[in-house]
Each structure stands twice: as C-alpha cells, then as structure tokens.
Amino acid sequence: MIKRALISVSDKDGIAVFARALAEKNIEILSTGGTAKLLKEEGIEVKDVSDYTGFPEMMDGRVKTLHPKVHGGLLAVRDNDDHMSQAEKNDIGMIDLVVVNLYPFKATAKQKDKTEEEVIEQIDIGGPSMLRSAAKNFKSVTVVMDKADYPEVLRQIEENSDTTPEFRKELAMKVFAKTCEYDMDITYYFNRKLKENGDAPEMLDLHYEKVMSLRYGENPHQSAAFFRNPNNMSANVTNCEILNGKPLSYNNIIDADFAIEFVKEFECPSAIFVKHNNPCGAATADTIEEAFKKAHAVDPMSAFGCVIAINTKCTMELVEYMKEQKMFVEIIAAPSYEPEALEMLQKKKNLRVLALPGKWGIDYKRRDIKKVAGGILIQNADTAPLSADDLRTVTEKAPTQEEIATLLFARVVAKHSKSNAVVYAKKDGTAEVVTGMGVGQMSRVDSAIIARRKGGDRVPGSVMASDAFFPFADAVEAAAEAGVTAIIQPGGSIRDEEVIARCNELGLAMVFSGMRNFRH
C-alpha cells in the first residue's frame, strides 16, 4: 500500500494534477525546491525533504536528498526484519512512491551560448540516485520518471491502493534504461570536448536507441534490428522521413545510407544510383534532371531494383522520366520533393520514398565503426577533401583543366566503390558522368578490363581513377586500349617509375593524389 511519496521533478507538466490525486488518497507527499513551491502554490499539502530529514538543503541545492532517511526509506527490504528494525531504530520511514525526472542536461548542452560550467551544473546527482534506489527495490517501491505513466499509476492506486508487481518492474526497467542514457549523454558531451582538444578517451561507450525491429537481416534466416545514435542530427538514413512504401529492410538501410553519404560529396546537382552497396551510376551537372538521366544511362541494366539518392529537390521531370523508362526502383532519397512529384511517387505502393531533413553536407568528424568478433574497429570516415592544388603531375603530358575536374569527380566515385576499384568518367555537356566501372576485384587490371567492358563505346575520351596505386603497368595499358586520356591514382608503388614511363610511352597524362581510398 502506498502511504508516502517523494516528488521532485524538473519537468513539472502535469505534476500538480498527479500530486493532488495522491493527496486526495491521503498519501503523504515529500518534495524539494521548485517542485515543493509549485505544489504548495496549488494548495497541495507538502512536507519539505529538509524538514523530513532534519538536514537543510545546501550548496545551491546540490545536497538535499542524499540522506539515509531518503535512501533508507527507498532501499529497505520490507520483509527483512533486520532492515526494518534498523529503519525503526534510526527513525527512517518507508517511501513507497518516487516521482523524479532529471535535470535537462542534454537540452542545456545543445545550447551553444551555455558555458561549460552551466552545462556541468545540469548534471543531476540526487535524481539518478533516488531513481536507482527506488528501481532496485521495485518489489516494494513504485518509481516514475515519465509523465506518460502518471495516468496508469493513478488508475492502479485508485483500484488497489498500490501498483502491481509487474508494473513496478516495468517502471524500474525504464528507469535503468533512462539513467543509462542520461549518463551516456554526459559521456558524449565530455568526449566531444576531448575531441575538440585533440584528446581521445581510453574507454569508448556507444549508446544507440532502437528505431525498429526488422523483418530479417541480410538473409531471411537472420534476425535484425535498427538502432540510431540519438545525438546525431544530420540528414541521413537514421533521421529520414519515410513518405511512402513499406518499412526499410536491413539491406535497404545499408544501400540507402551508402547512396545518401555518397551524394553528399557533391555541391552541384548530383544523382547516385546504387546496387548491392556499389555505385552503378553517378553524375553531376548544372541541373538535377541532366545529372539524373546521365547517371541512369551509365548502367541501366544494373540499375534495375536500385537505390537512388539525389542532393536537390526531386522534381516532376525526374518522376516522369522514371515512368517513361519504366524504371524499377527500391528507394529514392532526396532532401525534399515537389508536391506533384511526391503525389505521383506515392502511387507506387512498394517504392520507398525518403525525405532527408536535418543538417546537410559532409560530416568531416564522422567515425566509421566496423565489427569484428569480440571487438570493434574505429576510424575517421574517409571524408578528407582533395582539390586540384593537391594533385602532382608525374608524366610528360599534363592533364587539361577539364580533365582535372573530371579526374577529381572520378576519384570520388572510386572512393565509394569496393576495392579494387577503377572508374572511367568524362565530361558530357554540363555533366560529369561515369562511363564505366570495375569494382571489388582481386586484381586491379581485372577492374580496368571490366570497366571497359561495362562502358563500351562510351569509354574513349574518358579519364580513369584508381582507388590505390598500380602494382604493375598492366592496368594502365588496359586503360589506354580503352581510349583513356588521363589517370589519377595515389602513387606509392615500388614500380611507380615503371608505370609513369609506360604512361609516357602511351601518351597518357597522370597525376598522383597522395591519398589512397580503399573501401573494403
């Protein structure tokens, strides 16, 4: 039976109604600070915790509930005679209901005008301590930190003068999850501060919240779920709005993430077509319509059942083109949609349409995390910029300014392709467009040959990008046979001089970027 409650909340929405209902059941209410003041103003009888403990609040309220009369009343095991004897001896009364929510640390930390001292002041100490004490003793104590639970608590008290053991356990579980999340918010804040200072923590704690359970994983016999970092506010797949279609599958999420992060590389209108986590089409242009059509034309066969990401508003012209070409698309992702375009896309029941609100552009501080058995690997994401000024011409023939622009475009596409990757690309009107790709091969020359085969007649006049150095000159020879005019690669092979000499013999221009872009 609930006879005494302790109420101390930062979020005071609904607390007066809740406390009045308790008082009407003759439940004694203990409270602190602003909460006690509010309840008294509402005409609700309240006893200050400082009067209950006989110990004043001090140090600007930092110390008020950290007292044996509070925690003894929460932690005492009611059917343990020794516990109850000690409680009686020390004048510790039982507290049966705790209603606490925490200082708004996360909200304060997000405010850029707040000093570190102001943020630290919002680290709650007494609140989590009371919550955890009450939650640990859920067999006897009801603990509430979510105002959404107020109605059910009152309903159960009305019916039974107490809450059910099952409900108390459920509330306790919520407390442990929320206090864990609260501690992670604090950890995240200090980790970010350390990163700003160039330091890194020795221990890494990752906190993700569940978005949804998935029907299955990569294959139907694998179970799966989708989690997100609650602190990320970027325009990405975890924050997307699904405007049409079925829920995303495991593979949908992987491909959508890949396409979205890829298209963020470009500032001008760009379209990326993805299949099985590899690009099968990529183009940039002065208009999104030209970029979209040129990207689709790279490999229409592979684009069947693809995922598409664009970096501008999706227009009606794009949707009409998709209809004319009878394109089968799994997902289209864009920052926004013209109303008529969205209306037409929503007529396709199985097409997943994603809108991408949030901060747009490359997150240069983003980390990549890869799982290995028993551990994880963490690295900075491969987002380091590369410009024309970073390139070094190593052949007798230098690339033209137009070729340099296309080389940089092709290098980005190669960076987002599975190693070993070779990409052919050319300028076509206002567009930079891929003309052929060979990816994921064990031999770089095989990638060059596949790229030529996939590109066919479009390849002559293209430039070539390689994600890593050439161990031999054979890939250069294959590129020359395909009609390539200029090459970008990182350099660094023991046979660099041999490769450069072969380029000179074949009349090719080649630049070194000094940056390898493996993608395993």
BELWO-V403359 format. One record per residue. N is the residue number from 1. RES is the residue in one letter. NEAR is the number of other C-alpha atoms within 8 Angstrom. D_LAST is the distance of its C-alpha to the last C-alpha in Angstrom with 2 decimals. Layout:
n:N res:RES near:NEAR d_last:D_LAST
n:N res:RES near:NEAR d_last:D_LAST
//
This chain:
n:1 res:M near:6 d_last:60.57
n:2 res:I near:10 d_last:59.26
n:3 res:K near:9 d_last:61.92
n:4 res:R near:12 d_last:60.11
n:5 res:A near:14 d_last:57.05
n:6 res:L near:11 d_last:55.25
n:7 res:I near:12 d_last:53.84
n:8 res:S near:13 d_last:51.90
n:9 res:V near:10 d_last:49.49
n:10 res:S near:10 d_last:47.79
n:11 res:D near:5 d_last:47.34
n:12 res:K near:8 d_last:50.97
n:13 res:D near:6 d_last:50.59
n:14 res:G near:7 d_last:52.74
n:15 res:I near:8 d_last:53.71
n:16 res:A near:11 d_last:57.42
n:17 res:V near:7 d_last:57.78
n:18 res:F near:10 d_last:56.01
n:19 res:A near:11 d_last:58.12
n:20 res:R near:9 d_last:61.33
n:21 res:A near:9 d_last:60.68
n:22 res:L near:11 d_last:60.26
n:23 res:A near:12 d_last:63.44
n:24 res:E near:7 d_last:65.35
n:25 res:K near:6 d_last:64.50
n:26 res:N near:7 d_last:66.07
n:27 res:I near:11 d_last:62.77
n:28 res:E near:11 d_last:63.07
n:29 res:I near:13 d_last:60.48
n:30 res:L near:14 d_last:59.25
n:31 res:S near:13 d_last:57.34
n:32 res:T near:13 d_last:56.33
n:33 res:G near:8 d_last:56.41
n:34 res:G near:6 d_last:55.66
n:35 res:T near:13 d_last:55.38
n:36 res:A near:14 d_last:58.85
n:37 res:K near:9 d_last:60.28
n:38 res:L near:9 d_last:58.98
n:39 res:L near:13 d_last:60.28
n:40 res:K near:10 d_last:63.65
n:41 res:E near:7 d_last:63.93
n:42 res:E near:7 d_last:63.36
n:43 res:G near:6 d_last:66.31
n:44 res:I near:10 d_last:64.35
n:45 res:E near:8 d_last:65.70
n:46 res:V near:11 d_last:63.21
n:47 res:K near:11 d_last:63.51
n:48 res:D near:10 d_last:61.58
n:49 res:V near:11 d_last:59.40
n:50 res:S near:11 d_last:61.11
n:51 res:D near:9 d_last:64.46
n:52 res:Y near:10 d_last:63.09
n:53 res:T near:9 d_last:61.69
n:54 res:G near:6 d_last:64.49
n:55 res:F near:8 d_last:61.93
n:56 res:P near:7 d_last:61.37
n:57 res:E near:10 d_last:58.13
n:58 res:M near:8 d_last:57.27
n:59 res:M near:6 d_last:54.89
n:60 res:D near:6 d_last:54.35
n:61 res:G near:8 d_last:53.60
n:62 res:R near:9 d_last:50.89
n:63 res:V near:10 d_last:53.08
n:64 res:K near:14 d_last:54.83
n:65 res:T near:8 d_last:53.49
n:66 res:L near:9 d_last:52.35
n:67 res:H near:8 d_last:55.56
n:68 res:P near:8 d_last:56.65
n:69 res:K near:11 d_last:58.74
n:70 res:V near:12 d_last:55.64
n:71 res:H near:11 d_last:53.11
n:72 res:G near:11 d_last:55.80
n:73 res:G near:13 d_last:56.74
n:74 res:L near:14 d_last:53.18
n:75 res:L near:10 d_last:52.21
n:76 res:A near:12 d_last:55.47
n:77 res:V near:9 d_last:55.23
n:78 res:R near:8 d_last:58.13
n:79 res:D near:5 d_last:59.21
n:80 res:N near:8 d_last:59.02
n:81 res:D near:7 d_last:62.62
n:82 res:D near:6 d_last:61.70
n:83 res:H near:10 d_last:59.34
n:84 res:M near:12 d_last:62.00
n:85 res:S near:8 d_last:64.73
n:86 res:Q near:8 d_last:62.82
n:87 res:A near:13 d_last:62.15
n:88 res:E near:9 d_last:65.86
n:89 res:K near:7 d_last:66.89
n:90 res:N near:6 d_last:64.72
n:91 res:D near:7 d_last:65.61
n:92 res:I near:12 d_last:62.09
n:93 res:G near:8 d_last:62.10
n:94 res:M near:9 d_last:59.41
n:95 res:I near:13 d_last:57.00
n:96 res:D near:13 d_last:55.98
n:97 res:L near:12 d_last:53.85
n:98 res:V near:15 d_last:51.41
n:99 res:V near:12 d_last:50.25
n:100 res:V near:14 d_last:47.86
n:101 res:N near:11 d_last:45.02
n:102 res:L near:9 d_last:43.27
n:103 res:Y near:9 d_last:43.59
n:104 res:P near:8 d_last:41.30
n:105 res:F near:14 d_last:38.88
n:106 res:K near:9 d_last:35.84
n:107 res:A near:7 d_last:37.99
n:108 res:T near:11 d_last:39.60
n:109 res:A near:10 d_last:36.38
n:110 res:K near:6 d_last:35.19
n:111 res:Q near:7 d_last:38.35
n:112 res:K near:5 d_last:37.71
n:113 res:D near:4 d_last:41.40
n:114 res:K near:9 d_last:41.49
n:115 res:T near:6 d_last:41.76
n:116 res:E near:6 d_last:39.95
n:117 res:E near:6 d_last:43.33
n:118 res:E near:9 d_last:43.78
n:119 res:V near:12 d_last:40.37
n:120 res:I near:8 d_last:41.03
n:121 res:E near:7 d_last:44.42
n:122 res:Q near:10 d_last:42.71
n:123 res:I near:9 d_last:41.19
n:124 res:D near:10 d_last:43.33
n:125 res:I near:7 d_last:44.72
n:126 res:G near:11 d_last:47.63
n:127 res:G near:12 d_last:46.00
n:128 res:P near:10 d_last:43.06
n:129 res:S near:9 d_last:45.51
n:130 res:M near:13 d_last:47.95
n:131 res:L near:13 d_last:45.32
n:132 res:R near:10 d_last:43.83
n:133 res:S near:11 d_last:47.32
n:134 res:A near:15 d_last:48.37
n:135 res:A near:16 d_last:45.22
n:136 res:K near:8 d_last:45.56
n:137 res:N near:12 d_last:49.09
n:138 res:F near:13 d_last:48.30
n:139 res:K near:7 d_last:50.81
n:140 res:S near:8 d_last:53.51
n:141 res:V near:14 d_last:52.05
n:142 res:T near:14 d_last:50.68
n:143 res:V near:16 d_last:48.03
n:144 res:V near:13 d_last:47.12
n:145 res:M near:9 d_last:44.72
n:146 res:D near:7 d_last:43.93
n:147 res:K near:9 d_last:46.85
n:148 res:A near:5 d_last:45.75
n:149 res:D near:8 d_last:47.12
n:150 res:Y near:10 d_last:50.57
n:151 res:P near:7 d_last:52.16
n:152 res:E near:7 d_last:51.17
n:153 res:V near:9 d_last:52.37
n:154 res:L near:11 d_last:55.67
n:155 res:R near:8 d_last:56.03
n:156 res:Q near:12 d_last:55.68
n:157 res:I near:11 d_last:58.07
n:158 res:E near:8 d_last:60.53
n:159 res:E near:7 d_last:60.49
n:160 res:N near:8 d_last:60.34
n:161 res:S near:9 d_last:60.87
n:162 res:D near:10 d_last:57.47
n:163 res:T near:11 d_last:53.92
n:164 res:T near:7 d_last:52.62
n:165 res:P near:8 d_last:50.68
n:166 res:E near:6 d_last:47.78
n:167 res:F near:8 d_last:47.62
n:168 res:R near:14 d_last:47.87
n:169 res:K near:11 d_last:44.92
n:170 res:E near:8 d_last:42.87
n:171 res:L near:12 d_last:43.87
n:172 res:A near:14 d_last:43.01
n:173 res:M near:9 d_last:39.48
n:174 res:K near:8 d_last:39.08
n:175 res:V near:14 d_last:40.37
n:176 res:F near:10 d_last:37.94
n:177 res:A near:8 d_last:34.99
n:178 res:K near:8 d_last:36.39
n:179 res:T near:9 d_last:37.34
n:180 res:C near:8 d_last:33.86
n:181 res:E near:9 d_last:32.47
n:182 res:Y near:10 d_last:35.14
n:183 res:D near:8 d_last:34.18
n:184 res:M near:11 d_last:30.52
n:185 res:D near:10 d_last:31.74
n:186 res:I near:11 d_last:33.58
n:187 res:T near:9 d_last:30.66
n:188 res:Y near:8 d_last:28.44
n:189 res:Y near:9 d_last:31.24
n:190 res:F near:8 d_last:31.58
n:191 res:N near:10 d_last:27.88
n:192 res:R near:8 d_last:27.84
n:193 res:K near:8 d_last:30.92
n:194 res:L near:11 d_last:29.40
n:195 res:K near:9 d_last:26.32
n:196 res:E near:7 d_last:28.85
n:197 res:N near:6 d_last:30.54
n:198 res:G near:6 d_last:27.44
n:199 res:D near:7 d_last:27.65
n:200 res:A near:7 d_last:25.31
n:201 res:P near:7 d_last:26.54
n:202 res:E near:4 d_last:26.40
n:203 res:M near:4 d_last:26.03
n:204 res:L near:5 d_last:23.59
n:205 res:D near:6 d_last:24.94
n:206 res:L near:5 d_last:23.04
n:207 res:H near:8 d_last:25.32
n:208 res:Y near:8 d_last:24.49
n:209 res:E near:8 d_last:27.09
n:210 res:K near:9 d_last:26.96
n:211 res:V near:8 d_last:26.92
n:212 res:M near:7 d_last:27.56
n:213 res:S near:8 d_last:27.15
n:214 res:L near:12 d_last:25.24
n:215 res:R near:8 d_last:26.73
n:216 res:Y near:12 d_last:23.85
n:217 res:G near:14 d_last:20.10
n:218 res:E near:7 d_last:17.59
n:219 res:N near:6 d_last:20.52
n:220 res:P near:8 d_last:24.25
n:221 res:H near:6 d_last:24.78
n:222 res:Q near:8 d_last:22.44
n:223 res:S near:9 d_last:24.09
n:224 res:A near:10 d_last:22.39
n:225 res:A near:11 d_last:23.38
n:226 res:F near:10 d_last:22.28
n:227 res:F near:9 d_last:22.83
n:228 res:R near:9 d_last:22.90
n:229 res:N near:8 d_last:23.53
n:230 res:P near:8 d_last:27.22
n:231 res:N near:4 d_last:27.22
n:232 res:N near:5 d_last:24.88
n:233 res:M near:8 d_last:26.93
n:234 res:S near:9 d_last:24.47
n:235 res:A near:13 d_last:24.40
n:236 res:N near:11 d_last:21.46
n:237 res:V near:10 d_last:21.05
n:238 res:T near:5 d_last:22.58
n:239 res:N near:11 d_last:25.66
n:240 res:C near:11 d_last:26.07
n:241 res:E near:8 d_last:29.40
n:242 res:I near:10 d_last:29.43
n:243 res:L near:9 d_last:32.33
n:244 res:N near:12 d_last:32.31
n:245 res:G near:12 d_last:30.97
n:246 res:K near:8 d_last:29.96
n:247 res:P near:6 d_last:27.92
n:248 res:L near:8 d_last:24.17
n:249 res:S near:10 d_last:22.34
n:250 res:Y near:13 d_last:19.17
n:251 res:N near:8 d_last:17.19
n:252 res:N near:11 d_last:19.30
n:253 res:I near:10 d_last:18.34
n:254 res:I near:9 d_last:14.56
n:255 res:D near:13 d_last:15.18
n:256 res:A near:14 d_last:17.94
n:257 res:D near:10 d_last:16.06
n:258 res:F near:10 d_last:13.37
n:259 res:A near:15 d_last:16.35
n:260 res:I near:13 d_last:18.50
n:261 res:E near:10 d_last:16.31
n:262 res:F near:9 d_last:15.56
n:263 res:V near:13 d_last:19.32
n:264 res:K near:11 d_last:20.25
n:265 res:E near:9 d_last:19.12
n:266 res:F near:9 d_last:22.32
n:267 res:E near:6 d_last:25.92
n:268 res:C near:7 d_last:27.68
n:269 res:P near:14 d_last:27.78
n:270 res:S near:17 d_last:24.44
n:271 res:A near:17 d_last:23.09
n:272 res:I near:17 d_last:19.63
n:273 res:F near:16 d_last:19.42
n:274 res:V near:16 d_last:16.45
n:275 res:K near:13 d_last:16.08
n:276 res:H near:5 d_last:13.72
n:277 res:N near:8 d_last:11.30
n:278 res:N near:10 d_last:11.39
n:279 res:P near:13 d_last:14.32
n:280 res:C near:13 d_last:17.27
n:281 res:G near:15 d_last:19.61
n:282 res:A near:17 d_last:19.93
n:283 res:A near:15 d_last:23.10
n:284 res:T near:15 d_last:25.13
n:285 res:A near:13 d_last:28.94
n:286 res:D near:10 d_last:32.18
n:287 res:T near:7 d_last:32.43
n:288 res:I near:13 d_last:30.07
n:289 res:E near:8 d_last:31.93
n:290 res:E near:11 d_last:31.15
n:291 res:A near:18 d_last:27.47
n:292 res:F near:14 d_last:27.21
n:293 res:K near:9 d_last:29.08
n:294 res:K near:12 d_last:27.25
n:295 res:A near:15 d_last:23.80
n:296 res:H near:12 d_last:25.13
n:297 res:A near:8 d_last:26.56
n:298 res:V near:14 d_last:23.28
n:299 res:D near:10 d_last:22.65
n:300 res:P near:8 d_last:25.22
n:301 res:M near:5 d_last:24.65
n:302 res:S near:9 d_last:20.97
n:303 res:A near:14 d_last:22.11
n:304 res:F near:9 d_last:24.29
n:305 res:G near:9 d_last:23.32
n:306 res:C near:13 d_last:20.89
n:307 res:V near:15 d_last:20.27
n:308 res:I near:14 d_last:21.74
n:309 res:A near:14 d_last:21.71
n:310 res:I near:18 d_last:24.29
n:311 res:N near:12 d_last:25.29
n:312 res:T near:10 d_last:29.06
n:313 res:K near:10 d_last:31.66
n:314 res:C near:13 d_last:31.46
n:315 res:T near:9 d_last:34.67
n:316 res:M near:9 d_last:36.99
n:317 res:E near:7 d_last:36.31
n:318 res:L near:10 d_last:32.66
n:319 res:V near:12 d_last:33.81
n:320 res:E near:8 d_last:36.50
n:321 res:Y near:9 d_last:34.08
n:322 res:M near:9 d_last:31.87
n:323 res:K near:8 d_last:35.12
n:324 res:E near:7 d_last:36.35
n:325 res:Q near:6 d_last:33.19
n:326 res:K near:6 d_last:33.24
n:327 res:M near:8 d_last:29.60
n:328 res:F near:7 d_last:28.12
n:329 res:V near:12 d_last:25.80
n:330 res:E near:11 d_last:24.31
n:331 res:I near:13 d_last:23.95
n:332 res:I near:13 d_last:25.11
n:333 res:A near:13 d_last:24.48
n:334 res:A near:14 d_last:26.63
n:335 res:P near:13 d_last:28.37
n:336 res:S near:10 d_last:31.65
n:337 res:Y near:11 d_last:33.65
n:338 res:E near:10 d_last:37.03
n:339 res:P near:6 d_last:39.33
n:340 res:E near:7 d_last:40.21
n:341 res:A near:12 d_last:36.60
n:342 res:L near:9 d_last:35.69
n:343 res:E near:8 d_last:38.78
n:344 res:M near:9 d_last:37.85
n:345 res:L near:11 d_last:34.25
n:346 res:Q near:12 d_last:35.71
n:347 res:K near:6 d_last:37.69
n:348 res:K near:8 d_last:34.58
n:349 res:K near:8 d_last:34.54
n:350 res:N near:8 d_last:31.00
n:351 res:L near:14 d_last:29.31
n:352 res:R near:14 d_last:27.58
n:353 res:V near:13 d_last:28.57
n:354 res:L near:13 d_last:26.92
n:355 res:A near:13 d_last:28.55
n:356 res:L near:14 d_last:26.75
n:357 res:P near:12 d_last:29.33
n:358 res:G near:9 d_last:28.61
n:359 res:K near:7 d_last:27.42
n:360 res:W near:8 d_last:25.69
n:361 res:G near:7 d_last:23.42
n:362 res:I near:8 d_last:20.47
n:363 res:D near:6 d_last:20.51
n:364 res:Y near:7 d_last:19.85
n:365 res:K near:6 d_last:20.20
n:366 res:R near:7 d_last:17.69
n:367 res:R near:8 d_last:15.53
n:368 res:D near:8 d_last:12.17
n:369 res:I near:8 d_last:12.64
n:370 res:K near:7 d_last:10.51
n:371 res:K near:7 d_last:12.78
n:372 res:V near:7 d_last:13.44
n:373 res:A near:5 d_last:16.77
n:374 res:G near:4 d_last:19.46
n:375 res:G near:6 d_last:17.63
n:376 res:I near:9 d_last:15.10
n:377 res:L near:8 d_last:12.97
n:378 res:I near:8 d_last:13.96
n:379 res:Q near:7 d_last:13.16
n:380 res:N near:9 d_last:14.67
n:381 res:A near:9 d_last:12.86
n:382 res:D near:5 d_last:11.98
n:383 res:T near:8 d_last:15.46
n:384 res:A near:5 d_last:17.38
n:385 res:P near:4 d_last:19.80
n:386 res:L near:7 d_last:20.51
n:387 res:S near:7 d_last:23.93
n:388 res:A near:8 d_last:26.09
n:389 res:D near:4 d_last:27.71
n:390 res:D near:8 d_last:24.54
n:391 res:L near:10 d_last:24.38
n:392 res:R near:7 d_last:26.21
n:393 res:T near:10 d_last:27.81
n:394 res:V near:9 d_last:27.80
n:395 res:T near:13 d_last:29.67
n:396 res:E near:6 d_last:33.33
n:397 res:K near:9 d_last:32.67
n:398 res:A near:8 d_last:31.35
n:399 res:P near:12 d_last:29.59
n:400 res:T near:6 d_last:31.78
n:401 res:Q near:6 d_last:31.35
n:402 res:E near:8 d_last:30.34
n:403 res:E near:11 d_last:27.72
n:404 res:I near:10 d_last:26.35
n:405 res:A near:9 d_last:26.02
n:406 res:T near:13 d_last:24.22
n:407 res:L near:15 d_last:21.91
n:408 res:L near:12 d_last:20.90
n:409 res:F near:10 d_last:20.39
n:410 res:A near:15 d_last:18.28
n:411 res:R near:13 d_last:16.11
n:412 res:V near:9 d_last:15.42
n:413 res:V near:11 d_last:14.54
n:414 res:A near:15 d_last:12.15
n:415 res:K near:12 d_last:10.53
n:416 res:H near:10 d_last:10.05
n:417 res:S near:12 d_last:8.86
n:418 res:K near:13 d_last:5.92
n:419 res:S near:12 d_last:6.03
n:420 res:N near:16 d_last:8.70
n:421 res:A near:18 d_last:10.41
n:422 res:V near:16 d_last:14.17
n:423 res:V near:18 d_last:16.27
n:424 res:Y near:16 d_last:20.07
n:425 res:A near:17 d_last:22.17
n:426 res:K near:13 d_last:25.82
n:427 res:K near:11 d_last:28.49
n:428 res:D near:7 d_last:30.44
n:429 res:G near:4 d_last:33.35
n:430 res:T near:7 d_last:32.20
n:431 res:A near:13 d_last:28.69
n:432 res:E near:13 d_last:25.52
n:433 res:V near:15 d_last:23.87
n:434 res:V near:15 d_last:21.08
n:435 res:T near:13 d_last:22.79
n:436 res:G near:16 d_last:20.08
n:437 res:M near:17 d_last:16.35
n:438 res:G near:16 d_last:14.46
n:439 res:V near:12 d_last:10.78
n:440 res:G near:10 d_last:8.42
n:441 res:Q near:11 d_last:10.92
n:442 res:M near:7 d_last:11.37
n:443 res:S near:7 d_last:13.96
n:444 res:R near:12 d_last:14.07
n:445 res:V near:9 d_last:17.66
n:446 res:D near:11 d_last:16.91
n:447 res:S near:16 d_last:14.80
n:448 res:A near:15 d_last:17.90
n:449 res:I near:12 d_last:20.24
n:450 res:I near:10 d_last:18.65
n:451 res:A near:14 d_last:18.68
n:452 res:R near:13 d_last:22.32
n:453 res:R near:8 d_last:23.18
n:454 res:K near:10 d_last:21.82
n:455 res:G near:12 d_last:23.56
n:456 res:G near:8 d_last:26.80
n:457 res:D near:5 d_last:29.75
n:458 res:R near:8 d_last:27.95
n:459 res:V near:15 d_last:25.99
n:460 res:P near:8 d_last:28.98
n:461 res:G near:8 d_last:29.33
n:462 res:S near:15 d_last:25.67
n:463 res:V near:15 d_last:23.57
n:464 res:M near:16 d_last:20.17
n:465 res:A near:14 d_last:17.04
n:466 res:S near:16 d_last:14.35
n:467 res:D near:16 d_last:11.23
n:468 res:A near:12 d_last:12.12
n:469 res:F near:11 d_last:15.48
n:470 res:F near:14 d_last:17.30
n:471 res:P near:8 d_last:18.09
n:472 res:F near:8 d_last:21.03
n:473 res:A near:10 d_last:23.13
n:474 res:D near:7 d_last:22.60
n:475 res:A near:13 d_last:20.06
n:476 res:V near:10 d_last:22.60
n:477 res:E near:10 d_last:25.33
n:478 res:A near:11 d_last:23.63
n:479 res:A near:13 d_last:23.27
n:480 res:A near:11 d_last:26.89
n:481 res:E near:7 d_last:28.06
n:482 res:A near:9 d_last:26.44
n:483 res:G near:10 d_last:28.47
n:484 res:V near:16 d_last:26.00
n:485 res:T near:12 d_last:27.94
n:486 res:A near:13 d_last:25.58
n:487 res:I near:14 d_last:22.14
n:488 res:I near:14 d_last:19.91
n:489 res:Q near:17 d_last:17.45
n:490 res:P near:13 d_last:16.90
n:491 res:G near:11 d_last:19.03
n:492 res:G near:7 d_last:19.20
n:493 res:S near:8 d_last:19.49
n:494 res:I near:6 d_last:22.57
n:495 res:R near:9 d_last:23.51
n:496 res:D near:11 d_last:23.40
n:497 res:E near:7 d_last:27.19
n:498 res:E near:9 d_last:27.10
n:499 res:V near:12 d_last:24.65
n:500 res:I near:11 d_last:26.78
n:501 res:A near:9 d_last:29.93
n:502 res:R near:11 d_last:28.69
n:503 res:C near:13 d_last:27.92
n:504 res:N near:12 d_last:31.46
n:505 res:E near:7 d_last:32.92
n:506 res:L near:8 d_last:31.28
n:507 res:G near:8 d_last:32.31
n:508 res:L near:14 d_last:28.87
n:509 res:A near:16 d_last:28.14
n:510 res:M near:16 d_last:25.02
n:511 res:V near:13 d_last:23.87
n:512 res:F near:12 d_last:21.60
n:513 res:S near:13 d_last:19.77
n:514 res:G near:10 d_last:19.09
n:515 res:M near:6 d_last:15.78
n:516 res:R near:10 d_last:12.35
n:517 res:N near:9 d_last:9.70
n:518 res:F near:10 d_last:6.25
n:519 res:R near:8 d_last:3.78
n:520 res:H near:4 d_last:0.00
//
